Amino acid sequence: MNNWKKYLILLIVFMLSTNLIYAQKVGTTSMQFLKVMPCARATALGDAYSVLASGAEAVFWNPSGVAQVVNQEFSSTYLMWMMDTKIGALSFASTLKDYGAIAVSLQYVDYGEMEEAIWNRAYANTGPYPFLTGKTFNPFAYAVALSYAINLTDKFSTGISVKYAHESLYNGSTFNAMTSSGTYETVNTWGDGLLFDFGMHYNTGYKSIQLGIAVQNFGANIKYAQESSPVPLQFRWGVAADLIGKDALLLNMDNNRLSLAFDLFQPNDYAQQEHLGIEYEFAGTFALRAGYKFNYDSEGFTAGIGIKQAISTVKFSFDYSYGSVSNFLGDVHRISLGVAL
């Protein structure tokens, strides 16, 4: 058996066994910002992106896709998340020729300004909002990652990411907190940890059918103050194919491509979810996208567009995605800009 097949089997067994351990722990993970995915093309496809992820954007979805970068790529995404939360993501990927490809990425979260509340009788009956102290604070979070990927054969690639995640919940690095016994204790206001992503991509060789598999956020529990919580460990299994296009399943065409992608998604703090996406692209320049996220409490329908334009040897891309969340939380809009050399 080829070595890459052994690695694939081992990774699948690992994912299945870990899934059995974590799947029942609903709503118990920390660092929830790691579950808010960037990249407008991916989110327009309902997050069905474990197979289609390539180049600089792949660091956020499946690191094996970094191996598909031709020269250098840069990608950036900005989104207004719920409750005034702002999220930005940057990534850069470069080929190492016969030695694979490397990428670096940054994801930053600004949770906005929040009002301080404290469980203290002194504030219980002051002003129109009990327990508010009148102070504000600005929590934030970020994750930086280094990724490496390589094509082991002309059909199979694998990749790994090492990332440092940090989340600050209050101003300053420490806080003098009151314990249940009425005494005070100095605790950290932040948590951090080293996490790993693993991924594989396989071109079946039959028509345009491709497979992808990824493990994200594998690492130890994160400690805030006195409590420790697991990180949002995520598993993705995906399949994608062109229904229309070159070497397509249904109709071969040169200037039109219609792709369908499907992911099974298993987080460690919720039941299994499914992602479905469809993309139509004309002449490699304009794309229409739609998707749906199944078994979510609030999220569901997604849609978006994409535009590509080359100027000399430089290729520019613009992507936009819309995601419905709920009437109460509002909708989410993402914009991504990319440059490939």
N, C-alpha and C positions, 0 to 999 in steps of 0.2 A: 504493500500500500504506500502511495506517495506520502511524503512527510506532511504536506499541507492538508491532506485528507485526515491524517491523524490529529492535527491541530484543530481542525474543524469539529471532529467528533468530540474531542476533549472539551472544547469550548461549549458545545451544545449540552453535553452532560453536566458541565459546571453550572451553566445557566439554569437548567431544569432543576438540579438539586438545590441551588440557592433560592430559586423561585419558591420551592416548597417550604423553605425555612421562613421566608419573609412575607409571602403573599397575604397572610392573615393579619398582619400588623397594620391595620387600617388607620390612617391619620396620625401616625406617630413620628414622622420624620422632621428633621430640622432643615435649614438652608433651602427653603422652598423656592428661592429665586433660581436654583439650578433646574427647575422644572419648566421655567418660562423660556421657551426656545426662541432664538433669533432666526434671521434669514427669511425674507419675505417670500421667496419662491417656495421654500419648504412648508411654511405655515399656510400658504395659499392652497397647497395640496393636502391640507388636513394632517400635516405632520407625517405623511407617508413618504419618508425620505431616506430610510436606511440604505436603500439601493441607489437612488439617484444622487445622493450627496457626493460631490466631487470637488477637488481643488481646495481653495481656502475655506469655503463654507463647511467642508466635511468635518472639520475639527469639532463642530458643535453637535454632530449627528452620528457619524461613523468614521473614525480616523483612517480606516483603510482607503477611503475615497481620496485622501491627500495624495496618494500615489498617482492619481490621474492628472496632476498638474503638469502642463507642458513646459513652461519656463518659470514665470513668476505670476502670482495672483494676489490681489488685495481685495478684501470685502469688508463692508461696514453696514451696520443695521442700527436703526433707531426706532423705538416704539414708546408710545404712551400707554403704560399698563394701567391697571385699576387703581383707584383711590390716589390719584396724582403721582403714582410711581413712574419714574422714567428709567428706561433701560437702554444701554448702548453696548454694541459689540463690535470688535475689530479683529480681523485675522489676516495673516500673511502666510503664503505658502510658496516654496521654491523647490525646483527639482534638483536632485543630486546626481542626475543622469543614471548610470548603472547602479548607483548605491541607494536608490530610492528617492524619497522626498521628505522635506521637513516643513513644519509650520509652527507659528506662534499665534496665540490668541489672547484677547482680553474681553471680559464681560463685566460691566459695571452697572450697579443698581443704586439709584437715588430714591429712597422711600418718601422723600418730602419732609416737611415740617410737621411734627406731632406735638400735641399738648400733653404735658406731664400730669399723670394722676398717681396718687399714692394712697395706700390703705392706712389711713391715720385719722383718728377721731377729730383731730384739730381741723381737718379739712372737710369733715362730713356735712357741715351745714353752712359752708361759706359760699356765697354767690349762687347764681342760678344752676350751676353744675357742681354737685357735691364731689369731693375728693380731688378736684383739679387744683394744682398749686399755682397756676398762672405762668409757669415756666414752659419752655418748648425744647425739643431736641430733634436731631436730624440723623436717623439711622441710615446706614449704607452697607453695601456688600459688593464684593468683586471676586472674580476667579481668573487666574492667569494660567496658561497651559502651554506645554511644549509637546508637539506631536511628531511622530515618525511613521512612515508607511513605505512599503516596498511591494513591487510586483514580483511574486515568486515564480509565476509562469505567465504566459500571455492571456490567461483566463482568470487567474487567482491572485488576489492581493490581500495583505493584512496590515494592520496599523495599531499603534498604541499612543495614548496621550497620558502625560503626567501633569496634574494641575494642582495648584494651591488655591484653596477657597477660604475666604475670610468674610465674616459678617459681624458688623458692629450694631448693637441694639440700642445704644445710648451714647450721649456725648461723654468723651473721656474714656480712658481705658479701664478704670475701676469705679466702683460705686459702694458707698457705705449703706448696706441694706439691713433692714430690720428682720430678725429671725422670728419664728413662731413663739419663742420664749420671751420676746421683748428686748433682747440684746441686739447689738449691731455687729455686722461682719463685713469686711471688705471683700468684694467679689469682682471678677472680671465682667465687663459689659460686652464681651465679644467671644466668638468662637472661631476656630480655624482648623484646617486639616489638609492632608495630602491625599488626593483622590486619583483614580486611574480609570481610563476608558480603553476598551479593547474592541476591535472590529475586524470583520472579514467581508470580502466582496468576491462573488463568483459569477463569471459569465458562462452559462451552461453550454454555449456553442450552438444551441438550437434556436434558430431565428434570432429574436432579440431578447429572449428571456434571461433575466439576471436575478441573482439572489444576494441578500445582504443580511448580516447578523452583527449586533453590537451590544456591548455591556457598558453602561455609563455610571460614573460616580461610585466606583467600588473603593471602599475605604473604611477606616475605623469610625466609631461614633464620635460626634462632636460635642464638646462640653461647654455649656453656658452656665456661669456661676457654679452651682452645686450639682446640676442635673446634666446627664448625657443623653443624647438622642441619636439614632442612626441617620445617615444621610439618605436622600432619595435615590436609592439604587434602581436603575432602569434597564430593561431588556427590550431589544427590538429584533424582530424577525421580519424580513421583507422580501417581496417579489415584485418585479416590474417588467413590463414588456411594451413594445410599440405595436399598437393595433394597425396603424397606418404609418408608412414611412419606408426607409430602406431596410430590407430584410425583416419586414413586419409580419405579424401573424395573419392579418387579413388582406391587406392591400399594399402593394409596393408602389411608393411614390417618392419623387425626389424633393419637391419643395413643400410638402405637407407632412407633418408628423403628429400622430395622436397617441399619447402614452397613457398607460394605466398603471398605478402603483398601489400596493396594499401592504400594510404593516400590522402585525400583531404586537401589541405593546403591553408589557407587564411591569408596573412599578411595584415597589415593595410596600406601599402604603395604600393600595387600592386594588380592586378587582381587575381582571384582564380587560383591556380596551382595544379597539380596532380603529385604524386610520385608513381612509380611502382617498385617493387623489387622481385627478385626470388632467392632462395638459395637452393643449393643441398649440402647435408652433408652425408658423408660416415662414418659409425661406430662411430659417435660422435667425430671424430678426424680431418677430412679434409673437407673443405667446398669451393665450388665455388659459386660466387655471381655475379649478374648483375642487372642493374636497369636503369630507365629512368625518367627524370624530364621534365614534360610537361609544356608548356607556359612560358618558361624562355627565356630571351633575348640572353643568351650566353651558359648557362649550358644545358646539355642533358644526354648523355650516361655515365653510371658509371659501374665499374666492380671491382672485388677484390677476394682475397682468405683468408682463415682462417685456422689455425692449432691449435689444442688443444692437450696437453699432460699432463698426471698425473704422478707425482713422489711421491709415498707413498700417503699421504692425501692432498698434495698440487697440485692444477691444474693450469697449465700455458696456456696462450693463446697468439697467434700472429695473427694480422689481418693487411691486406694491402688493400688500395682502390685507384683506379684511377678515376679521373673525368675529362671529357673534358670540357673546358671552351670556348676558341676561339683560332683562329690562332694568334691573336694579343696578347692576355693575357696569352697564354700557358695553360698547363694542371696542375692539382693539384694532388699531391700524399700524402696520409696519412698513417701513421704507428701507430698501437696501440698495447700495451702490457698489459696483465692482469694477475692477480694472485688471486686465490680463495682458501680459507682454508676450 
